[in-house]
Amino acid sequence: MRIAAIDQGTTSTRVLIADGSETRLLHSVEHSQNFPHQGWVEHDPEQLINNITTCLDAVDTVGTVDCIGIGNQGESCLAWDAQTKQAITPVIVWQDNRTAEAIEKYKVEGAEALTLERAGLPLDPYFSASKLGWIIENSKEAKERLKAGRLRLGTTDAFFLDRLSGTFATDITTASRTSLMNLATASWDEDLCRLFGVPIDALPPIYPTVSNFGSVSLGGRDIPITASVVDQQAALYGHGCRTTGDAKLTFGTGAFALAVTGNQIIQASEEGLLPTVAWKIKDDAPIYALDGGVYNAGSAVNWARSLGLFSSFNEIDAFDASPAIQRGLAFVSALSGLACPYWDRSAAGLWIGLSLDTSSKDMMQALLEGIAFRAAEVIEAMNGHVPIGNTLSVDGGMSANSYFCQFLANLLGREIIVQDMPELTALGVAMFAADGSINVIPTNETAKHYEPKQVLHDWKERFRDAVNRSRNWR
């Protein structure tokens, strides 16, 4: 069986070809990041769909495939016309913060109890619901189409599927990230839709992760789309996580941890951990997970690079000095606020402990340590609810940094395993699309291992002090 797996991410669209013996990245294309106002982050939906089409065209040049799977960004969303299938708004990206004021109003009104009870999610601009409500309130085009019965609202996966195959649908993992789906019933919740001002009739039907999502014409053949899934859940599956307690950490634009909880929905909102759907295979019962995120990981590194703090990634792979935190220098990666376990958009990024002899290399050392500290906070919070083993599988761009991985191992007191398969999200998409017939799970023998070498408990307290100083700034 041969599968094309599309990974439509925050910064690029990629396509992986997988069969029973090998996997290979076939094509990748980046897209623009648009920042029309402070705190706003948008993508051009036509550019995204064109990039997916470009990746599928690349597939067509290397022979036939049996099926296609599509991974998506998760909480990014938009509106489009039901008849023309043309987007009528930009994609409002998961990082976007335009609804922060509305979210605070909901909190004051006590609405968070409802979102936690039904969706398992706190009130935060991160999730799709308030963004979709913002579209209804602010888009003239959306209002016109709603009145005419032609409005479609949803996350990017539903837009892609509608355009590619004519199937208006989302999958259960993506729906679980909107704050509009009742986690227990796996259906849109009327009270949640009413809270956020989202017309329930404009939302797509919710399908299992592995399902019939229509087909795409490639090489004169209709190729079925057999899986659609959130990128982080796809990465969880690609890491080989299948049983309760299995966990992974992906370091991309943000840092995202997921731990499998089996058929159990674990509520731990007081610690910033979110229950979510890990996957649903056809008619099988859903498998759940605990989710914990850090908004800024790779994005913080790239931001620092754009400021000129370093030019080559080799410059920040090792440091001669002792850890920056030991020398009183800390970085809090709250450039977009703090996610788990704080859920505090008032927090701002900061370096603390700067002096006249602080160098750009010192600042970068503190930045890498700060991201590791934040990731460790998430894993330790999870461990209180789902015992995490002595090893942790990680992937993503920052996992190539030796200093970062060793520091993370020291913080967690666990072995960090960096998989040598760089496309674990796309691999997970391929596995879902193949319905289990492709199972190229990464092996520890080919991975890079980092054993803990130091105990850093005192430094964790110092870092928490820095976090507290970053809060309530905005």
N, C-alpha and C positions, 0 to 999 in steps of 0.2 A: 504493500500500500504506500502511496506517495502523497504527501500532504504539503500544501502551501499555507504557511502560518503568517498572518499579518500582525505586526505589533505596532499599533498606531499610538505613539507615546506623546509626551509633553513637548519634546523638541524635534522628534523625527518620526518617520514611518519606515518600517523595515519589513522585509519578507524573508522567511526561512523556508528552505525546502528540507523535508524530513522523510525518510523511509525507514525500513527496518534495520538498516546497516549504518547509515550516516546522516548527519545533519550539516547544513551549510547555509550561511547567510548569503543570499543571492543579490539583494539590492537594498540600498538605504538612501533616503533623501530627507534633508532637513526642511523645516518650515519656519516662517517668521513668528517672532514673539512681539505682540503689539501692546503698548502701554499708553492708551489714550488719556488717562488721568491717573493721578496718584492712587495706588492701590488697585487699579484696574489691570487685568491681564486678559488679552483676547487672542484668538486665532481666527484666521480667515477660513470659514468652512469649505469654500470652494477650493482653496489650496490644499486642504487636508484630503478631500475626496479625489482631487487630481493626483495627489501623491500616492494614494492607495491604488488608483488606476494605473499609475506608472509602475508600481511594484507588481501588479497583476500582469501588466504587459511584459515585464521582465520574466515572469513565470512562463508566459506563452512562448518565449524564445528558447526555452531549455527542455521542451517536451511536455507531455500531458501530466496532470495530477488527478488524483481521485476525489479529493475534497479540499475545502478551504476552511480555515478557522480565523477569527478576527479577535484580537485583543484591543481594549480601549483604555482611555485615560481614567475612567471612573466617574468623577463628579463633574466633569466639564459638560456643558449643556448649551442648547440653542433652541430656536423656533424656526419652522419652515412651513411652506405651503403644501397642503395635502394633495392638491391637484398637480401643480407644476413640479413639486419636489425641490423647489429652489429655497435656499436658506433666506430668511428675512431678518435675521440678526447675526452678529458675529458669534463665534463660540465663546462663551464666558468660561474661562479656565478655572480649574479647581483652586488655583492660588489666588483668584480674584477676591477682593475684600470690599466690594462696593456696597454690600448689604449689611455691613457691620452695624450701622445705626439702627436699621430695622431689627436686627437680631437682638440688640440691647433692649429695644422696646418690647419684643416678645418675652425676653427674660424678666423684665420688670412686671409684665402682666402675668407671670407664672406659667408660661406656656411650655417651659422646658420639661415639666413633669410629664406632659403628654408625649413629647417626642422621645423621651427616654423610655416610657412605658410601651409605646407602640413600635417605634422604629429602632429603639435601642441606641439612639444617637443624641448627643447634646445639641443645643442650639449653637451653630457656628456657620459663618459664611462659606466655609469649606464645602459643605454639602450642597446638593443641587437645588433643594426645595426653595430656599430664599432667592436664588438666582432666577429660577423659573417664575416665581412670583414677581420679581423685579421686572422681568420681560413683559408680563401682563400689564403691569402698572405703567411702564414707561415706553413701550414700543407701540407706535400708532399702527404699524403694519400688523402686529400681533392682534391688536384690538379689532381691526377691520376683519381679519380672517376668522377670529373667534366669532364675531357677529354673523359672518357668512357661513359658519360651519366648516371652515377650511384650515383651521389651525392645527398644527402638530407641534407638540412640545416633547422634549426628551433629552437624554444624554447622547453623546456623539454616536454611540453604537447604533441607536435607533435610526439616526439620520443616515449613517453609512448603509445600513441594511435596506432602508427604504429606497435609497438611490441605486444601490448595486443590484438588488434582487427584487425590489418591489414588495418586500416583506416589512411591514411596520411592526416592529417588536423590539423588546429589550430582554436581556437575560436576568435571571434572578440575582446573580452576584452584583450586577450593576444597579439594579433596582434597589438593592439593600443599602446602597450608598447615597440614595437621594434624600432620605429623611421623609419620604412619602409612602414607603412600603411598610405594611405591618409585618414585622419579622416572623410572627407566629403563624400567620395565615398565608404569607407570600402573595399578598394582593395589595393593590393601592388602597390606602385608608382614607375614607371620606372625611374624617375629622382632621387629619393632617393636611389633606389637600385644601380644606376650607380654611385652616389656620394660615397657610401660606398664600392663599389666593390663587391656587393652581386649579384650573378646570380639569376635573378627572377624565372627562371624555376626550381631552386632547392628548392624553398620555397613551403610550403604546401598551399592548398586551405583554404580560410577563411570561417568558418561556424558560424552560430548563437551560442550563449551560450547554448541554449536549442535546441538540434538537434539530428540527428541520427549519432552517432560516431562509429557504429559497435557494436560488442558484444564480451563477454568473456565467456568461458565455465566454469561453476561452478556447481558441483554436477550433472554433466551429462546434464545440461541445458545451453542453450545460453542465457546469461543475457545481455540485451542491455545497452550500455553506452549512457545515454541520456543528459548528461551535461558535459561541460568542461569550466573552468573559472579560472581567476587569483585569487590568495588567497585573496587579499585585496578587490576585488569586491565581492567575496563570503562573506567575513566578513560584508561588507556593507549591503548585503541582509539579512544575518543572524541577524544583529542588528535590523532588521525591518524597515530600511530606504527605503522608497518607493516614497516619494514626494519631490518636489523641496525644498531645504533648510535642509532636513534631513542630519545629519552628524554623523560620528563615528570616533573614534581614536583607533587604535590598536597598542599596545606596545609589539612588538616581538623583533627580532634581531634589527630592526630599529623601528621607530615610523611612522605610516602611517595614514594620515587623508584623508577622502573622503567625499565630499558633493554632493548630487544629484542635478543636474541642469536640469533635465527633457529632453526635446527634443532640448535644446539649447546648442551649443558648445561655451563655454566662454573662450576667449583668455586673459590670464593675465600673460604672460611670464615675463613681467617687474617686477613682484612680485614673480617670481619663482613658480607660480601655473600652473598646467598642465591640459589641457582638456583631458579627456579620456573617453572610453566607459564603462559605468557601467554594462550594460547587453543588450542582444538582445534575446527576446523570439521568436523562430521560425521565422515567417514571419512578426512579429510586427516591427515597427520602433525602432531603437536603442534608449536607454536611456543613457544620458551622465552624467558625473560627473566632479568635480574639484578635483585634486589630489595634495597633498602636503606631502613631506616626510622628515624625519630626519634619516640619515644613521645609527647612533649609538644610540640605546636605551638599550635594554636588553644586547646587545653585550658589551656595555661599563660597565654595572654592572658586567657581568661575567668576563670581563677582569680584573676589579678591584679585584674581588674575587680571580682570579688566581695569582694576585700579593701579596695576603695575607692581603689586607686591611680589610677584614672581612671574617668570616667562615660560619656563619649561617645567613640566611635572617632575622631572628628575631632580630638580632643585629642592623639592619638599618631600622626597622619599626617605630621607634620613637627616638627623640633626646631631651635631656634636655636643650640644648643651644638654643639661639635665632637663626633665620635663618642664614646660613653661609654667604649669600650675604649681609645681614645687617652688618655682622662683617668684610666685605671687602674680603671675600674668595669666588671665583667663579670658576666653571669648565665649559669649553666649550667642548661639546661632538662632536668633529670634528676629531675623530680617523681615519675616512675614508673621511674626508673633510666635507663640508657643502652642504646640499641640499637646499630645499626651506627655505627662499626666496632668498638665495645667489647664489646657484649653483657654488660653489667655491671649487675645489679640491686642491687648494694651501693651504687651511686652515689646521691647525694641532691642535690636542687636547691639551688642557693645563689646569692646575690649576694656578690661579694667586691670589696673596695675601697670599702665604705661609710664615710662620714664624717659629721660633724655637719652639714655643709652639703649633703649629698645630698638631693635632693628626690624626690618621687614620680615626677615627669616624668623625672628622671635614671634612676630605677630601671626605668621602662618603656622608655626608650631602650635600656638595657642588655639588657632582656628580649628586645626585638625583634632586636637584634644577636645575642644568644646563640642564638636559633632559626635565624637565617641562618647563623651559624658551623657549627652542627650539620648543617644541610642541605648546606652546602658540603663538609663532611668526607665525606658520603655520595657526592656527585657526583664528587669527586676520587678517591675509592677506586674507583668504577666506571670512571672514565676510564682507569685502568691496565689494564683488561681488555677493555673495549669502547670504542674511541675515540668520545667524545661530541663532537658538532659545536660550532660557535661560538655556537649559539643553544640556549636551553632553554625549553621550553613549560611554563608553570606555571598552576595554577588553585587554587581553594579560597579560603576566607574571608580569609586573610592576604594573598592576592595583591592585595587592594583597597588595601593600605597602601603608599603611595608610598615612604615612608622605607625600609620593609623591603625592597621590591623593588629599589630603587637600591643599598642596602647589599649585597644578595645578588649583584647584577650586579658590583659592585666586588670582592667576595670571589672570585667565580668567574672574573673576567676574560672573561665571556661576556655576550652580549645576552640579557636576560630578556624573554620574550614572554608577556604576560598575556592570555589569550584572553578575548574579550568574551562568550563563551557560558558562563554560570555553571553549567550542568548537564551537564558533560562525562561524569560517571559514568553518568547516565541516558541520555545520548546514545549512549555506547558500548554500553550494554545494548540500546538500540533498534536499533543497527546490527547487533549479533549476532542479535537476534530476527528482523530482516528478511533475514538471510542475504545481506547485501551490497546489497540493493536500495535501502536508505536509506544515503546516504553524504554527510551534511551535515558535512564536515570543516571545522573552523574555519579561517579564512584570516587570514594575517598582516596584510592590509590593514585589517582591522577591529579588530585587537588593539592593546594598549598596549605600547610598547617602552621598555626601559631599557638604555641603553648603559653599559658600565663607564667610570667617570670617575677612579678612584683605584686605586693598587696597595696592597694591604693585607697583604702577606706577613708583615711583622713583627708585626702584630696577631694573626695566626693562631697564632704561637708563644706569645703572651701568653694567648690563649684556651685553648690546649692545657694551659698551666700551671694555669689555673682548673679545667679538666676533671679533671686529675690530683688536685687538692685535693678534688674532690667524691667521689672514689671511695673504696671501703672504709669508708664511713660507717655504713651500715646493718648 
